[in-house]
Amino acid sequence: MENIIKELIINNSKGQLTAEEIKEDSSLIEEFGFDSLQMIQLIIDIEEHFDFMFDEEDLFVEGLSTFGSFMRLVEKAI
């Protein structure tokens, strides 16, 4: 699951990242420069890939701010 989410992050970064650069505490917004549209697309891509929907109450900036927090939300949802 971790590698798949990293791949989706890389795809949404337009190939500007590598899997090695993505660490648990990596900030998608501050460190990698993701904007709101990239974050929304990443959420959609993850939901489609794993065939589930995030709970709306889980979709807040703090919960999606790092790779690790994203991983925890996906693990919780599936």
C-alpha positions, 0 to 999 in steps of 0.5 A: 500500500505504501508504494502505491500511495507513493506512486500516486503522489509522484504522478500528482507531482508531475514526476518531479519527485522520486519514491526515495524523497517521500518520507513519513514526515514529508509535507506534501504542501510545504515540502513538495509544493502541492496545491489544493487541486493536486491534493484533491486529485490525490484524494480522488486517485487514492479513493479510486485505486483502493475503491473506498471514500474517505470520511468527510470529517477526516479530510482536514489539512492537518490530517493530510499534511504529511505522507505518514498522516495520509497513510494512517487515513488510508489504513483507517479507511480500508 
